[in-house]
Amino acid sequence: MSLEVLVIGCGNKKDLRLLPKGTENVPRNQFRLDIDPACKPDLLADLNDGLPPDWVDKFDEIHAYEVLEHVGRQGDWRGFFEEFEGYWRALKPNGFLIASVPRYDSIWAWSDPGHTRVISPGTLVDEALLDDARSNRLAAAWIDPADARAAGLAAIELSTGEFLVDRCDAALLPDAIARLAPSELLVPEARADDDREALRPATSAAGCPAIEGPAWMFRGADAARVLREHFGVRTLEPFDLADDDPAATAAGALLRHLLDAQRGVGADPSMPAPSRRPLAHLRPPRRVARGATVVLDATTLRSLEVERTLRSGGTEGTLLSVLQRARTPMGRRLLREWTCAPLGTRTAIMARQGSVAALVADEAMREALRAACDGVQDVARIAGRMAMGRATPRDLVALGRSLGQAAALRSALGEAPAFAAAGERLAALAAATGELAARIARTCVEQPPAHLRDGGLVRDGADPEVDECRTLQRDATGWMAGYQARLAADAGIPSLKIGYNRVFGYYIEVTHAHSAKVPAAFTRRQTLRNAERYVTPELKTFEDKVLSAEGRAIARERAVFEALCAEAAAMMADLAAFADEVAALDAAAGLAETAARLRWVRPEIVEEPVLDVTGGRHPVLDGLLRERFVPNDVELGTHAQPARIALITGPNMAGKSTYIRQAALIVLLAHVGSFVPAERAVVGIADRIFTRIGASDELHAGQSTFMVEMTETARILNHATARSVVALDEIGRGTSTLDGLSLAWAITEHLAGAGPRTLFATHYHELTELSDRLPQVRNLHVTVREWKGDVVFLHRIAPGATDRSYGIHVAQLAGIPRSVVARAQQLLGTLEVQTGPRPARGLRGRASSAAADAPGLFTPAETMSDA
């Protein structure tokens, strides 16, 4: 009997190459899981002998009960293997690795010890273990020791074969990793504390297990050789890489790690020649194009709640939760990529925007396209599982059904000019894959089984051998009755009968009274008191067929299944192209559906660094609050309003943070190629979007809330350009009033000189004086109304400044005891008497003439009034 043995390990420093970092304090463990409860416990002692030689030192004998504790089984192994996919979700966060050795033919010997794979968070391919809306990447990061500023990054999604490479400044490596959102990160083994410190920001940004690979994997020459050999090229130039490129080093190390972890996967000799080598489905490395996308760092993705909310960490209430109307898994994943890496050139934005606009304008085409997408399943991941020998009967049928939608997709596009090129590509793909789709449909049932253990995949009439086996299984009684009647007539023995028992099998029974009539072709099998039992060659052949029919039927169905999978694997390039085409169409249709449902408008994209929005709305809150949401305008860098910095003052809870977030989100959506929530919008091309919103600490890294705030602000000041968009909220509030005010003032002056479009929400009312000194700065405020001692927030942004924050009123609303509120009001009156009232400011944001002549916070020599 062929068994599947799973070895689960939880590692220490010696095996960080395979296991997540951070498990140093967990006892070194190994667990044996087996579907056969009768297997001897001492099988574990022979396990290491069956693993590849270089794995022996990675596993030690341990107690199995610990894995059961992690999944709440309390020592009960029954049903564990069958339910393993569900248990993986409990094992994964605890840093477990699983090595699968699928071909184990007896209790004591491995039939093929090389056919091994490792299951870890970054190497999952099984549908039940993956989130279909997110890519599941394994990434590798490397910083060149000869040039501490040069970093390489590579990422592979094993389930689809996607292979990305990137080279960037080491300081920007954490942001690049955050955009990829890997499930695991491979880094070189740290030989010194300095090495570990250099990569600490990158591993922290990953938000996933970090595993260490041996230093030799990251040697440039060896890494480049692995890439060349795997893709069969003599030079890396076709991939826009050089042997000494840090990106090539990271890519080669990552590929070597996966080849080691997936030993033997895809090496089945029955597979077609292009797919016989391990990981044959990997696409050639594709370099992330610098300048082709708007840079969003990890802080911006978090602050704008693109994928996760700040408070709960969930997906409900995020930007993607509003946009995500794609019908296919590939479309949902691509839409996430578009949102986290928006387009950076006007030409590319206009092309995608044109597709979305065509679908918004033509509802019938949009509905037809979305209906066609409904019939397409996750072709990209199905193709990956086929290439790796992990496909199921349901995968095969889903592939055939999905490929059969190519013609419907092409028809849905009609003659729309925006989709002319896509239509031509779909027509070519339909021609290339149509025969495979038709063969799968002719051969396989519409509702296939989950596995081939019991058969049931091949249609009746699709394969003669399967039909014969099924006929034998179904019609054995009828055949025997007919055969018995024929023998009785030919031999002249009316009492002749055919029977069966487990010891002798099928037999022909003739009483002694008719023994003289027994034909010579009968062979005696058993003698009874009153009869003899015989067998004929024909009956023996029938017996062999009947007794083996079920096994032969299943074996033949497996052969048919493997032949179809091999045919699909030979068309991997066409399957990947089809998946990409469907993903792009589905994502565009999803954006169009969002725009049509929520009444969004097409933004005008210009090269000039302007931001001019009329009636802008927050994309998430607008959907939740509907008519209760108050729209607001944004105007920066226009002819009518040339100021590039807007200082927004006003009370807490009035909507300052919402306003600056919605402006940044409108810019982001415009660069995605989406429509935007506004009445009208003109958005200038941006190179980066920066945000500094909210308070958080990183105490594990020795950083207080204020240190995190300053670190994030420093990144903005060091990298913002005149084409950037910046959203700042309450800079300087984490320290003393004078320190914070001084920092906020200086930061505003610096941004005025750099020139990015900036929205700065602040409670430092003293900063409003900057509008008198710097033409780049204008004042805005959130309007409120006071009525009989109460305050009403109008959430409307208006020109000019305000000199009140209404913090005590907000405290009262929050439930602060009345005695505390009363005392605070008393103290506020005392402090205002001591410090004197602030100068009144007009609606245009300019001080009165008396105030204008008064000295500012700093002397004129300390300002940037001439900037």
Order of alpha helices (4+ residues) and beta strands (2+ residues): beta-beta-alpha-alpha-alpha-beta-beta-beta-beta-beta-alpha-beta-alpha-beta-alpha-alpha-beta-beta-alpha-alpha-alpha-alpha-alpha-alpha-alpha-alpha-alpha-alpha-beta-beta-beta-beta-alpha-alpha-beta-beta-alpha-beta-beta-alpha-beta-beta-alpha-beta-alpha-beta-alpha-beta-beta-alpha-alpha-alpha
